[in-house]
Amino acid sequence: MKLLPWDLSVIPQKFFLFADAAGYTLQITFFGIILGLVVGLLVALGRIGRNPVLSGLCRGYIFLIRGTPLLVQLFIVYYGLTTVVTIDPIPSAVIALGVHNGAYIAEIFRGAIQSIHYGQMEAARSLGMSGSKAMVRIILPQAFKRAVPSLGNQLIIALKDSSLASTIAVPELMLKGRQMGSSTFMYMEMFLIVGIWYLIMTSLLSFVMHRIERKLKVSDRG
């Protein structure tokens, strides 16, 4: 059976039909990473804190989330929690992405915080600052700067991971690609469009994060 050649001419014709789906992809990625930043920072602080119970719980969370696939976590949130409360597809995707990214971001923040010389905390305490105030005013700003490159990588990973949200009917790029492929029988062409959209978005994110890194380095020299 002879395979039909790809009709690449449909790519520019159909490309902007995916714009709404790309918007949903960015939406769940943005809110997922914001939730992940909040969760990650709290877990990182709990993990390095002096409370052994809280530290143990944070370690357990990181171990559990990093040791299981995002797809499984997504299904647990969307299908498993429906026995308790009904959650729509988009909030489910945001929660799953936030919880998943939170575990990785927690380790990023933990490494960045622990890379700050302990003498800075001691100096702040000697000036009369409480431990929490010294952490907020002295340690965390420096740790955040050091974490930016790793956070940028995690953001790009989160953007690509958002494609799994198509499995719970979130109308993002992958679902749009499958739908367009099934209606036109041009699966390869439609998924090439999806790939181009992801490439554009990840390239823009990489550019923005690179500019942020450069500005932070300039401020350090200043």
C-alpha positions in Angstrom: 0.0 0.0 0.0 1.5 3.3 -1.1 1.5 6.0 1.5 0.2 9.4 0.6 2.8 12.2 0.8 2.4 14.9 3.4 0.6 18.0 2.3 2.8 20.6 4.1 0.9 23.4 2.4 -1.9 23.0 5.0 0.5 24.1 7.8 0.3 27.8 7.1 -3.4 27.5 6.3 -4.3 25.7 9.5 -1.7 27.2 11.8 -3.7 30.0 13.4 -6.7 27.7 14.0 -4.6 26.4 16.9 -4.3 29.9 18.5 -7.1 29.3 21.1 -5.6 25.9 22.0 -2.2 27.6 22.5 -3.9 30.0 24.8 -5.2 27.2 27.0 -1.7 25.6 27.0 -0.2 28.9 28.3 -3.0 29.4 30.8 -2.7 26.0 32.5 1.1 26.3 32.4 1.1 29.8 33.9 -1.2 29.0 36.8 0.4 25.6 37.3 3.8 27.1 37.7 2.5 29.9 40.0 1.0 27.2 42.2 4.2 25.2 41.9 6.3 28.2 43.1 4.1 28.7 46.1 4.1 25.0 47.0 7.8 24.6 46.2 8.9 27.5 48.4 6.8 26.4 51.4 8.0 22.8 51.0 11.6 23.9 50.7 11.4 26.0 53.9 9.7 23.1 55.7 12.3 20.6 54.4 15.3 22.6 55.8 13.5 23.7 58.9 14.2 22.4 62.4 10.8 20.7 62.9 11.5 17.0 62.2 7.9 16.1 61.6 7.4 18.9 59.1 10.7 18.2 57.5 9.8 14.5 57.2 6.4 15.3 55.6 8.1 17.6 53.1 10.6 14.9 52.2 7.8 12.4 51.8 5.9 14.7 49.5 9.0 15.2 47.3 9.7 11.5 47.2 6.1 10.6 46.3 5.6 13.2 43.6 9.0 12.8 42.0 8.7 9.1 42.0 5.3 8.9 40.2 4.4 10.0 36.7 2.6 13.3 36.1 -0.1 11.4 34.1 -1.0 9.3 37.1 -1.1 12.4 39.3 -3.4 14.1 36.7 -5.8 11.1 36.7 -5.8 11.0 40.5 -6.8 14.6 40.7 -9.4 14.5 37.9 -10.9 11.0 38.3 -10.0 10.1 41.9 -11.1 13.3 43.6 -14.5 13.3 41.8 -15.7 11.0 44.5 -15.3 13.8 47.0 -15.7 17.0 44.9 -16.3 17.7 41.2 -13.3 19.4 39.6 -13.4 20.7 36.0 -10.7 19.7 33.5 -8.8 23.0 33.5 -8.6 23.4 37.4 -7.6 19.7 37.6 -4.8 20.3 35.2 -3.6 23.3 37.1 -3.7 21.5 40.4 -1.8 18.5 39.0 0.8 20.6 37.3 1.2 22.8 40.4 1.6 19.8 42.8 4.0 18.1 40.3 6.2 21.1 39.7 6.1 22.0 43.4 8.2 19.0 44.2 10.9 19.9 41.7 10.8 23.6 42.5 11.2 22.7 46.2 14.5 21.0 45.5 15.6 24.0 43.4 14.8 26.4 46.2 16.3 24.2 48.8 19.6 24.0 46.9 19.6 27.7 46.3 18.9 28.6 49.9 21.6 26.2 51.2 24.1 27.6 48.8 24.0 31.0 50.6 26.8 31.2 53.1 25.6 30.6 56.7 27.5 33.6 57.8 24.9 35.9 56.2 22.2 34.5 58.5 24.5 34.8 61.5 25.3 38.4 60.6 21.6 39.3 60.2 20.8 37.7 63.5 23.6 39.6 65.2 21.9 42.8 63.9 18.7 41.9 65.8 16.7 40.3 63.0 14.6 37.3 63.7 15.3 34.1 61.8 12.2 34.5 59.6 12.9 38.2 58.9 16.5 37.4 57.9 15.3 34.6 55.6 12.8 36.9 53.9 15.1 40.0 53.6 18.5 38.5 53.2 18.5 34.9 52.2 15.6 34.4 49.9 16.3 37.3 47.5 19.8 35.9 46.9 18.5 32.4 46.7 15.9 33.4 44.1 18.6 34.9 41.9 20.6 31.7 42.0 17.5 29.7 41.3 16.4 31.6 38.2 18.3 29.4 35.6 16.8 26.2 37.1 13.4 27.7 37.4 13.5 28.7 33.8 14.3 25.1 32.8 11.4 23.9 35.0 9.0 26.4 33.4 9.9 25.0 29.9 9.4 21.5 31.2 6.0 22.5 32.7 5.0 24.0 29.3 5.7 20.7 27.5 4.2 18.6 30.3 0.9 20.5 29.9 0.3 18.4 26.8 -0.8 15.6 29.1 -3.8 17.7 30.0 -5.3 16.6 26.7 -6.0 13.2 28.3 -8.7 14.8 30.5 -10.2 16.9 27.7 -8.5 20.2 28.3 -8.8 21.9 24.9 -5.0 22.6 24.6 -2.7 22.0 21.7 -2.4 18.2 21.8 -6.1 17.7 22.0 -6.6 20.2 19.1 -4.0 18.3 17.1 -5.8 15.0 17.6 -9.2 16.5 16.8 -7.9 18.2 13.6 -6.1 15.1 12.6 -9.2 12.9 13.0 -11.3 15.3 11.0 -8.8 15.9 8.1 -6.9 12.5 8.2 -3.7 14.7 8.2 -2.3 13.6 11.5 1.3 14.3 10.6 0.6 17.8 9.3 -1.5 18.7 12.4 1.1 17.4 14.9 3.7 19.3 13.0 1.7 22.4 13.6 1.5 21.5 17.3 5.2 21.0 17.4 5.8 24.4 15.8 3.6 26.1 18.4 5.5 24.5 21.2 8.8 25.4 19.6 7.7 29.0 19.3 6.5 29.2 22.9 9.5 27.5 24.4 11.9 29.7 22.4 10.1 32.8 23.7 10.3 31.6 27.2 14.0 30.7 26.9 14.6 34.2 25.5 12.7 35.9 28.4 14.5 33.8 31.0 17.8 34.5 29.5 17.1 38.3 29.6 16.1 38.0 33.2 19.3 36.1 34.1 21.4 38.8 32.4 19.6 41.6 34.2 20.1 39.9 37.5 23.8 39.4 36.8 24.1 43.1 35.9 22.4 44.1 39.2 24.9 41.9 41.1 27.8 43.7 39.5 26.2 47.0 40.2 
